[in-house]
Amino acid sequence: MDRNNREIKQKYLSEPDLSVTLKNVRLPNPVMTASGTSGYTFELRDLVQLDQLGGFITKSITLEPRKGNPPQRTFETPAGMLNSIGLANVGLEVFCEEKIPLLQRFSIPVFVNVAGKTIDEYVAVSQRLMSFSHISGLEINISCPNVKEGGITFGTDPKSVFDLVHAVRQSCPDILLIIKLTPNVTDITVTARAAIDAGADVLSMVNTFLGMAINIHTRKPVLGARTGGLSGPAIKPMALYLVSRVYQEVAREANIPIIGMGGISSAQDAIEFILAGATAVSVGTQVLIHPGCLTQIIQGIKNYLTEYKIPSIRDITGSLE
Ligand SMILES: Cc1cc2nc3c(=O)[nH]c(=O)nc-3n(C[C@H](O)[C@H](O)[C@H](O)COP(=O)(O)O)c2cc1C
């Protein structure tokens, strides 16, 4: 190999390609925010270089504004946290008027997370959002454990998953549809299959695991909503297992990318999800603790690929032996 070629090869190996695609949307790298942990737009801008991320996923948006659940809404647990926010958000109108113009300034792909109480609500919100060309896709949250109607009740029943995803797909034929699955089911491959059969382009998994904490002095649940969703490092082994299973049994064959999440705090965690079959990852709870972790994770993935002389992140997706 002559000197010129060697230099080109050296440069190539020292700068691995981190880009991935979710169907037709290209992410510059696989690391994104997780819904509900990084605001609607640029709230974290003083703490994270948002334009360095692979993509930005907003807080869940519903048709009407929601105040959310009564306090206390978060509680720290060993290696994790419980939250029962209850989809508190400004609602579709305010989101479209005040937040979407700001989202337009992102140089990275933006995905808006959608939630609702009824199928009609999901459809109405999705249809409206679809009209904004700088929104690269919708993440449909069928898995929120913290609301009485909608959310997880859709996500646990395969028929409801199918009906909901089908309705949104029919009304929004062209936009990238990411379906966010709940881990609170007996067999997640069944709901994953229902989502894919109904027209999901991408699966994101997982939302939080149902949990609770009790104040032994008052003998009452700590959270105002009694129960909440567990996230953070405590759930990582379970989330990783679910991603691996869905990849092996459903998504690989169907050629459906997975966005993996659940307790990712480091590049090591993110790489584990990618080896297990995730095309991209989202980071939630760790961003609340240390927002700068997002760019550290990206750098750590780059270092890993460089160390093992792997030219592209795509070479290791689902490569678990
Ligand atoms: C405080 C908090 C708020 C959340 N809000 C939402 C939300 O609005 N919509 C949603 O789909 N998921 C929401 N989630 C779930 C996260 O997006 C993610 O799926 C989950 O926390 C697992 O990832 P993590 O362990 O990295 O946090 C929320 C999680 C937390 C901790």
The ligand as an SDF file (V2000), in Angstrom:
LIG
                    3D

 31 33  0  0  0  0  0  0  0  0999 V2000
  -39.3870   11.9110   34.1200 C   0  0  0  0  0  0  0  0  0  0  0  0
  -39.7250   11.0490   32.9420 C   0  0  0  0  0  0  0  0  0  0  0  0
  -40.7160   11.4650   32.0460 C   0  0  0  0  0  0  0  0  0  0  0  0
  -41.0410   10.6780   30.9470 C   0  0  0  0  0  0  0  0  0  0  0  0
  -41.9790   11.1140   30.0710 N   0  0  0  0  0  0  0  0  0  0  0  0
  -42.2680   10.3860   28.9580 C   0  0  0  0  0  0  0  0  0  0  0  0
  -43.1810   10.8820   27.9910 C   0  0  0  0  0  0  0  0  0  0  0  0
  -43.7330   11.9750   28.0880 O   0  0  0  0  0  0  0  0  0  0  0  0
  -43.4300   10.0770   26.9070 N   0  0  0  0  0  0  0  0  0  0  0  0
  -42.8060    8.8700   26.7110 C   0  0  0  0  0  0  0  0  0  0  0  0
  -43.0600    8.2000   25.7020 O   0  0  0  0  0  0  0  0  0  0  0  0
  -41.9150    8.3990   27.6190 N   0  0  0  0  0  0  0  0  0  0  0  0
  -41.6240    9.1190   28.7160 C   0  0  0  0  0  0  0  0  0  0  0  0
  -40.6960    8.6560   29.6200 N   0  0  0  0  0  0  0  0  0  0  0  0
  -40.0230    7.3640   29.3770 C   0  0  0  0  0  0  0  0  0  0  0  0
  -38.6400    7.5440   28.7300 C   0  0  0  0  0  0  0  0  0  0  0  0
  -38.7420    8.1590   27.4680 O   0  0  0  0  0  0  0  0  0  0  0  0
  -37.9080    6.1790   28.5860 C   0  0  0  0  0  0  0  0  0  0  0  0
  -38.6710    5.3340   27.7630 O   0  0  0  0  0  0  0  0  0  0  0  0
  -37.6970    5.4720   29.9220 C   0  0  0  0  0  0  0  0  0  0  0  0
  -37.4550    6.3880   30.9560 O   0  0  0  0  0  0  0  0  0  0  0  0
  -36.5390    4.4750   29.8680 C   0  0  0  0  0  0  0  0  0  0  0  0
  -35.3190    5.0930   29.5550 O   0  0  0  0  0  0  0  0  0  0  0  0
  -34.2540    5.6100   30.6800 P   0  0  0  0  0  0  0  0  0  0  0  0
  -34.0670    4.4710   31.6370 O   0  0  0  0  0  0  0  0  0  0  0  0
  -33.0460    5.9950   29.9090 O   0  0  0  0  0  0  0  0  0  0  0  0
  -34.9020    6.7860   31.3520 O   0  0  0  0  0  0  0  0  0  0  0  0
  -40.3650    9.4320   30.7420 C   0  0  0  0  0  0  0  0  0  0  0  0
  -39.3750    9.0320   31.6460 C   0  0  0  0  0  0  0  0  0  0  0  0
  -39.0470    9.8110   32.7260 C   0  0  0  0  0  0  0  0  0  0  0  0
  -37.9590    9.3590   33.6730 C   0  0  0  0  0  0  0  0  0  0  0  0
  1  2  1  0
  2  3  1  0
  2 30  2  0
  3  4  2  0
  4  5  1  0
  4 28  1  0
  5  6  2  0
  6  7  1  0
  6 13  1  0
  7  8  2  0
  7  9  1  0
  9 10  1  0
 10 11  2  0
 10 12  1  0
 12 13  2  0
 13 14  1  0
 14 15  1  0
 14 28  1  0
 15 16  1  0
 16 17  1  0
 16 18  1  0
 18 19  1  0
 18 20  1  0
 20 21  1  0
 20 22  1  0
 22 23  1  0
 23 24  1  0
 24 25  2  0
 24 26  1  0
 24 27  1  0
 28 29  2  0
 29 30  1  0
 30 31  1  0
M  END
$$$$
